[in-house]
Amino acid sequence: MSGYPRLFRSSESPEARGRGEAGRATTHTRSPSQGEHARVPTAVVYCEANFGSLDGKTANGLVRHSERYEVVSVIDSERAGLDAGMVLDC
């Protein structure tokens, strides 16, 4: 495994949402409890029908190079079940 997150299928069709939402990151952080160190925020990248293409360049960059977020998932129904690193390396 390449260390990249797996891709998941979106529950809505691309036609219902339209385009232009590539690379939107949703973050979740939790406050460290006593004795814990602060954690890097996690992100789920939504890039319907554009991940791995030029139109998905923000999402592609987040998955490859983000130091601010730990990307735990990518949502793109056209690439569901694939390894995100393999999609980007093709």
Steps between C-alpha positions, in 0.01 A plus 500: 500500500630844412399688815234697315133478602242282323242661274131483586179540301294816548132446580388767252540511124735761347208647306308573822788701645660658198872558466756722666518333842830321450734505795254604770642370828287425803704493816446342836720561798466409862650672798789309649420354839736543789839355415436473124676699232306712250405300190511598135143569380355238270327576170261328262552628146190520279591499131212345305596390149825702503749325726822424314420742216604859432160625624570336838836669553418638847386159623798333337736744673335451840538124478862514381650790694286622790698560818204672665253209472514123517277401207309190609261461207425621149145494364462445125245248371685449171808372685330321793705222659830605346810610686538880472876471447454260210249739338742792533799302373326393176 
